[in-house]
């Protein structure tokens, strides 16, 4: 696994800003375009552990509702739903040295450096 990974959506301005901040500091993360290569439910569980969050915390409300997902769903069902509907994932997610952070605002990715 790469030393640093960015779950990235190149169409998202916040995701692009987070990548720019990392690159400006010499960090070249492995880029995972999660809409093209969605994380599995098992990977999402790992990411949630690294984030220290619950699935509802990384659910984009509008996109989640459009996919039939709700923050009130049982955790396992919501994780499965996020794996099936990656557009409902909050972004970007930066992973570095076993920890992760949601890059909202983008400057939060710098907390892991």
Number of C-alpha atoms within 10 A of each C-alpha: 5 12 12 20 19 28 26 22 20 16 8 11 12 19 24 16 17 26 25 15 17 21 12 10 10 9 15 16 18 16 16 17 15 20 16 9 10 19 19 15 18 12 13 18 19 14 22 19 14 16 19 12 14 16 22 21 15 19 24 19 17 12 16 22 13 12 16 11 23 18 17 8 13 11 14 12 14 22 25 17 22 27 20 15 18 21 19 22 25 20 25 29 26 29 23 18 12 13 15 24 24 22 23 15 13 23 15 16 23 14 10 14 11
